[in-house]
Amino acid sequence: MKERDFSNSQVFPGTAGNPFDVILHRLEDLQRIPGPLFALLLLVLALLAARFDRALTALWWAFFLADWLLLALLPRLNKSFGMPQPPVLMLAVLRCPFALLPFWPALIFQIIGTLLVIYAFWVEPHRIHLTRQSLQSDFLVPGHPLRIMHLGDLHIERVTARERQLQDIINAEKPDLILFSGDFLNLSYLKDARAHAAVREVVGQWQAPGGVWGVSGSPAVDLPEVLPALLKDLPLTWLQDEARTLTLNGQTLNLLGLTCTHRPFEDAPRLEKMIAAQETHFNLLLHHSPDLAPAAARLCVDLQLSGHTHGGQVRLPLAGALFTGSLYGRVFQQGRMQLDHLTLYITRGLGLEGAGAPRVRFLCPPEVIIWELDGKPENQE
């Protein structure tokens, strides 16, 4: 894949003030609409969708109100903690075109819509999928597999069943090494004391024989004025443009922890200096954004573990992610990719976007990855 020059770009994902960030915060204004006025707005939409038929208006309005109730209950039942009104209005707008169908097909689609709301808001975001990957390298010793757990995009609001499930997975898998690729807090709770306490409670339980290592995420999320106090005295080593040579289970690798600016033309030169100072070992890059991968491939990185995209959170069959927040568009979405000799893995992450974004996942469940790194057998070319 060809490395692109973004030095003349004016907009960068993951930074405050980019269009996506602006939209998310503008959506928050919808939550400021008083409840009765918001209900009236939904009624007007129902009236227009039903073409002023009273009975149909009442029915469609009931579906809109049901969405509102389902989303408003999420924080009350400690599932997620977003604003209900912005996504409810989005859902109402999406439902309206189906009202143009004949009554029975329209009703069936509205019922399906409610079931999808239940699944995408209540079920999928709270079921972590465990992905297993393996990689062999000439720089590693055969017969001594090293098990690494890759975590990313916690975006913690409060401690929920998802975070407790994560700890159960860590306890069951017993990885040799835990690596975190950034974004500790949810965008809605960057300076919220309860969210900070939740992060410390969750990360404070992580343990692995080779240690827990992490990098910061997007500058708009992992604020430099917040992160030092947030991570103080936790069992996580915060790598800030640092390289560590680790020897574990008979394997030696260079762990490169690079701070993400979302400007590859700034991050790549810092990575080059880090690699130049290391001996020849397996190079594992921990970096929040996958956009650095073309440069990392050029700089002889063997494995890059990234996140940021959340896999899009909402994916459609065949089409994939609707949006990824990447300078390369939808090229970097999720999962494993090969760029020359570089293996890139983009985790779907664990948490959810904040601000006015819906706390939703569809065909894109949260993810924990277990890597097994080993050397190539001597008889293997």
Helices and strands as residue ranges (DSSP letters): H 19-27, G 28-32, H 35-49, H 54-76, H 85-95, G 96-100, H 103-117, I 118-123, G 124-126, E 129-137, E 146-151, H 161-173, E 177-180, G 187-189, H 193-203, E 212-214, H 227-231, E 237-238, E 242-248, E 251-257, H 264-276, E 282-286, G 290-292, H 293-298, E 303-306, G 310-312, E 315-316, E 320-321, E 335-339, E 342-346, E 367-375
